[in-house]
Amino acid sequence: MLTPGKTLAVLVGLTIGIATGAQAVAPDFMDKLGAAARPAEDKARDGSRRPYQVMQLLDVREGMTVVDVAAGGGWYTEVLSAAVGPSGTVIAQFGSGGDAAQRQARQARADRLGNVQALFDGLPAAGVGVADRAVTALTLHHRNTAFLREIYEALKPGGMAIVIDHEGSPGMDNDELHRMVKADARRMIDEAGFEVVADSDLLHTSADDHSLYIMSAELGRDTDRFLFLVRRP
Ligand SMILES: C[S@@+](CC[C@H](N)C(=O)[O-])C[C@H]1O[C@@H](n2cnc3c(N)ncnc32)[C@H](O)[C@@H]1O
């Protein structure tokens, strides 16, 4: 669904693109998503995660500095790396958790991609006002407003972020299901000081009724997800 906010964001993005001649993503973005070196399990998720459309909505462009916040295995790290190209930088914030093997795999991905700085620390260690764009995906359900405020601080004024999570319904044990009621996410985004540019249905699917644990086999990892595009004023 194209909401008024999303329409405005698309129009603003197109206007900027026409004025500067800039592309939304590096020209070989799709080639890199299909590259033999990219893990097959990452590619298998492209259908539901819609990387090209998400990068377009966030208006990620070549040469930008972007942050993957709570990057986990690094699925978005690799997508962002392809989007900003060799002249850009991805800060992949993995945190200090995980075992030695996970850390090694995360570092190996960063080394292979070349334009990624792996950060095994909290997001504040990335610096203040350093990023043009940020993504945090499937993380907010166990976090709070302070987590979003760290993203706000990492962005440059005018910088934008995308917040994606597994949608939950009120009255369910969403903590147990690893889901989040969208209205709660919206409240936290407002509390953190962001402007909401778009509340997008890009990752919505009616095949998920919000009652199942997100990793249930029936869902095949294709959960219903909310997506907010937000801006640091
Ligand atoms: C469900 S995963 C999502 C990973 C990734 N954002 C994605 O969309 O593919 C959530 C991740 O957050 C990571 N995480 C948990 N606590 C963290 C922290 N304090 N700082 C950074 N990452 C953390 C976990 O390791 C986990 O991999």
PDBQT file of the ligand as one rigid body, heavy atoms in Angstrom, charges set to zero:
ROOT
HETATM    1  C1  LIG A 301      16.816 -11.874  14.810  1.00  0.00    +0.000 C 
HETATM    2  S1  LIG A 301      18.453 -11.355  14.661  1.00  0.00    +0.000 S 
HETATM    3  C2  LIG A 301      18.336 -10.218  13.322  1.00  0.00    +0.000 C 
HETATM    4  C3  LIG A 301      19.645 -10.087  12.645  1.00  0.00    +0.000 C 
HETATM    5  C4  LIG A 301      19.696  -9.094  11.510  1.00  0.00    +0.000 C 
HETATM    6  N1  LIG A 301      19.363  -7.762  11.953  1.00  0.00    +0.000 N 
HETATM    7  C5  LIG A 301      18.837  -9.484  10.345  1.00  0.00    +0.000 C 
HETATM    8  O1  LIG A 301      17.818  -8.857  10.116  1.00  0.00    +0.000 OA
HETATM    9  O2  LIG A 301      19.167 -10.444   9.660  1.00  0.00    +0.000 OA
HETATM   10  C6  LIG A 301      18.724 -10.325  16.051  1.00  0.00    +0.000 C 
HETATM   11  C7  LIG A 301      20.198 -10.225  16.353  1.00  0.00    +0.000 C 
HETATM   12  O3  LIG A 301      20.538  -9.233  17.322  1.00  0.00    +0.000 OA
HETATM   13  C8  LIG A 301      21.716  -9.650  17.954  1.00  0.00    +0.000 C 
HETATM   14  N2  LIG A 301      21.895  -8.950  19.242  1.00  0.00    +0.000 N 
HETATM   15  C9  LIG A 301      21.362  -9.268  20.426  1.00  0.00    +0.000 A 
HETATM   16  N3  LIG A 301      21.726  -8.377  21.381  1.00  0.00    +0.000 NA
HETATM   17  C10 LIG A 301      22.560  -7.484  20.774  1.00  0.00    +0.000 A 
HETATM   18  C11 LIG A 301      23.258  -6.319  21.200  1.00  0.00    +0.000 A 
HETATM   19  N4  LIG A 301      23.199  -5.903  22.471  1.00  0.00    +0.000 N 
HETATM   20  N5  LIG A 301      23.983  -5.633  20.301  1.00  0.00    +0.000 NA
HETATM   21  C12 LIG A 301      24.050  -6.051  19.034  1.00  0.00    +0.000 A 
HETATM   22  N6  LIG A 301      23.409  -7.143  18.560  1.00  0.00    +0.000 NA
HETATM   23  C13 LIG A 301      22.659  -7.844  19.416  1.00  0.00    +0.000 A 
HETATM   24  C14 LIG A 301      21.571 -11.134  18.114  1.00  0.00    +0.000 C 
HETATM   25  O4  LIG A 301      22.821 -11.747  18.064  1.00  0.00    +0.000 OA
HETATM   26  C15 LIG A 301      20.743 -11.513  16.904  1.00  0.00    +0.000 C 
HETATM   27  O5  LIG A 301      21.567 -12.078  15.929  1.00  0.00    +0.000 OA
ENDROOT
TORSDOF 0
